[in-house]
């Protein structure tokens, strides 16, 4: 179990399935607290494409 105690946007990945693009985005409280930093995290091409529509929903 994971507890988020700071507001922001957190990317998560499924370790065994990350290469297939299995990712998620968790938004806690103030989503703008670290949005730019979260977007700047490098990912492989599939995960990057999967994160794009999720980040678009946050804005």
Z-matrix of the N, CA and C atoms (Angstrom, degrees):
N
C 1 1.446
C 2 1.530 1 108.38
N 3 1.316 2 115.12 1 144.60
C 4 1.458 3 121.85 2 179.31
C 5 1.527 4 108.12 3 -120.87
N 6 1.316 5 116.03 4 137.20
C 7 1.456 6 121.74 5 176.18
C 8 1.523 7 108.01 6 -115.79
N 9 1.311 8 116.45 7 127.60
C 10 1.457 9 122.18 8 177.25
C 11 1.520 10 107.86 9 -100.20
N 12 1.320 11 116.95 10 118.16
C 13 1.464 12 119.85 11 -177.71
C 14 1.522 13 112.95 12 -111.90
N 15 1.316 14 117.04 13 2.55
C 16 1.457 15 120.93 14 177.26
C 17 1.520 16 108.75 15 -124.74
N 18 1.333 17 117.80 16 137.52
C 19 1.459 18 120.41 17 177.91
C 20 1.519 19 111.67 18 -63.00
N 21 1.296 20 116.21 19 149.08
C 22 1.451 21 120.59 20 176.35
C 23 1.505 22 112.91 21 148.98
N 24 1.316 23 114.84 22 -168.89
C 25 1.459 24 123.60 23 -178.94
C 26 1.520 25 107.40 24 -114.78
N 27 1.319 26 116.05 25 131.04
C 28 1.455 27 121.36 26 -176.99
C 29 1.519 28 110.39 27 -128.37
N 30 1.318 29 115.89 28 123.80
C 31 1.452 30 120.97 29 174.77
C 32 1.515 31 109.69 30 -85.07
N 33 1.315 32 116.04 31 139.96
C 34 1.457 33 120.27 32 176.97
C 35 1.520 34 108.20 33 -127.18
N 36 1.330 35 115.05 34 153.10
C 37 1.458 36 118.72 35 179.06
C 38 1.513 37 109.81 36 -137.14
N 39 1.303 38 114.86 37 148.03
C 40 1.455 39 121.84 38 174.67
C 41 1.526 40 106.31 39 -86.20
N 42 1.323 41 116.37 40 113.00
C 43 1.464 42 120.27 41 -174.37
C 44 1.533 43 113.73 42 -52.41
N 45 1.333 44 120.03 43 -49.81
C 46 1.464 45 117.96 44 -177.24
C 47 1.533 46 113.93 45 -75.90
N 48 1.326 47 117.90 46 -18.37
C 49 1.468 48 120.03 47 -175.15
C 50 1.523 49 113.89 48 -116.16
N 51 1.311 50 117.33 49 8.76
C 52 1.464 51 121.64 50 -178.09
C 53 1.523 52 111.55 51 -57.65
N 54 1.324 53 117.33 52 -39.77
C 55 1.471 54 119.50 53 -178.02
C 56 1.524 55 112.15 54 -65.15
N 57 1.329 56 116.78 55 -15.84
C 58 1.464 57 121.18 56 175.92
C 59 1.528 58 111.18 57 -97.16
N 60 1.330 59 115.85 58 4.03
C 61 1.454 60 120.26 59 175.76
C 62 1.515 61 115.17 60 89.26
N 63 1.313 62 118.83 61 18.40
C 64 1.463 63 120.49 62 179.72
C 65 1.526 64 108.84 63 -81.15
N 66 1.313 65 114.31 64 100.93
C 67 1.460 66 122.28 65 -178.04
C 68 1.521 67 109.24 66 -136.19
N 69 1.306 68 116.72 67 172.82
C 70 1.455 69 122.13 68 175.52
C 71 1.509 70 109.94 69 -153.12
N 72 1.305 71 115.68 70 168.65
C 73 1.455 72 121.50 71 179.88
C 74 1.518 73 107.97 72 -132.74
N 75 1.319 74 116.40 73 127.62
C 76 1.463 75 122.42 74 178.58
C 77 1.519 76 107.71 75 -110.95
N 78 1.322 77 116.42 76 128.58
C 79 1.469 78 121.74 77 178.29
C 80 1.525 79 107.80 78 -111.66
N 81 1.328 80 115.40 79 125.40
C 82 1.465 81 121.60 80 -178.12
C 83 1.523 82 108.62 81 -120.92
N 84 1.320 83 116.70 82 115.80
C 85 1.464 84 120.59 83 176.47
C 86 1.515 85 112.84 84 57.74
N 87 1.330 86 116.03 85 -125.25
C 88 1.466 87 123.11 86 -177.74
C 89 1.530 88 109.66 87 -70.03
N 90 1.302 89 115.73 88 103.21
C 91 1.466 90 120.18 89 -175.69
C 92 1.515 91 113.52 90 -70.98
N 93 1.321 92 118.16 91 -13.96
C 94 1.466 93 119.76 92 -179.18
C 95 1.525 94 112.13 93 -89.02
N 96 1.320 95 117.81 94 -4.20
C 97 1.464 96 121.27 95 -174.76
C 98 1.525 97 112.48 96 -57.36
N 99 1.310 98 118.61 97 -38.56
C 100 1.466 99 121.47 98 -178.03
C 101 1.527 100 112.01 99 -141.31
N 102 1.309 101 116.96 100 24.45
C 103 1.462 102 121.17 101 -174.39
C 104 1.529 103 112.24 102 -57.14
N 105 1.306 104 118.07 103 -46.26
C 106 1.467 105 120.30 104 -179.35
C 107 1.526 106 111.49 105 -63.00
N 108 1.322 107 117.07 106 -40.73
C 109 1.466 108 120.50 107 178.72
C 110 1.522 109 110.93 108 -65.85
N 111 1.321 110 116.93 109 -39.14
C 112 1.468 111 120.52 110 179.15
C 113 1.524 112 110.93 111 -65.02
N 114 1.320 113 116.87 112 -39.95
C 115 1.473 114 120.87 113 178.88
C 116 1.528 115 111.56 114 -67.32
N 117 1.316 116 116.96 115 -28.08
C 118 1.464 117 121.22 116 -175.45
C 119 1.529 118 113.76 117 -80.23
N 120 1.320 119 117.98 118 -9.42
C 121 1.469 120 120.42 119 -179.99
C 122 1.527 121 108.73 120 -67.89
N 123 1.327 122 117.48 121 126.12
C 124 1.469 123 119.78 122 -178.83
C 125 1.533 124 111.96 123 -75.11
N 126 1.326 125 114.69 124 141.87
C 127 1.465 126 122.53 125 177.49
C 128 1.518 127 108.58 126 -138.47
N 129 1.327 128 115.55 127 166.29
C 130 1.458 129 117.47 128 175.04
C 131 1.530 130 108.94 129 -70.62
N 132 1.309 131 116.51 130 172.04
C 133 1.469 132 121.02 131 -171.13
C 134 1.527 133 113.23 132 -62.69
N 135 1.312 134 117.69 133 -37.80
C 136 1.470 135 119.65 134 -178.85
C 137 1.522 136 110.42 135 -69.27
N 138 1.319 137 117.32 136 -47.09
C 139 1.465 138 120.42 137 179.54
C 140 1.522 139 110.63 138 -63.42
N 141 1.318 140 117.44 139 -38.94
C 142 1.467 141 120.86 140 178.06
C 143 1.521 142 110.47 141 -59.10
N 144 1.319 143 117.16 142 -44.64
C 145 1.469 144 120.65 143 179.05
C 146 1.521 145 111.72 144 -65.23
N 147 1.313 146 117.31 145 -32.89
C 148 1.472 147 120.68 146 179.45
C 149 1.526 148 111.46 147 -75.84
N 150 1.345 149 117.24 148 -32.64
C 151 1.460 150 120.21 149 178.92
C 152 1.527 151 112.08 150 -72.16
N 153 1.321 152 118.55 151 -32.44
C 154 1.472 153 121.75 152 -174.92
C 155 1.529 154 113.06 153 -52.37
N 156 1.336 155 120.01 154 -52.34
C 157 1.472 156 118.31 155 179.98
C 158 1.523 157 113.33 156 -67.92
N 159 1.321 158 117.50 157 -27.45
C 160 1.462 159 119.74 158 177.67
C 161 1.525 160 110.37 159 -69.47
N 162 1.345 161 116.35 160 -44.87
C 163 1.460 162 119.37 161 176.69
C 164 1.542 163 110.70 162 -62.86
N 165 1.316 164 118.01 163 -34.69
C 166 1.463 165 121.13 164 179.36
C 167 1.532 166 111.23 165 -63.12
N 168 1.318 167 117.04 166 -33.02
C 169 1.461 168 120.25 167 178.23
C 170 1.522 169 112.57 168 -72.24
N 171 1.319 170 116.75 169 -26.07
C 172 1.456 171 121.66 170 -178.48
C 173 1.515 172 110.83 171 -74.05
N 174 1.301 173 118.51 172 -35.25
C 175 1.468 174 122.17 173 -173.34
C 176 1.497 175 112.87 174 -73.47
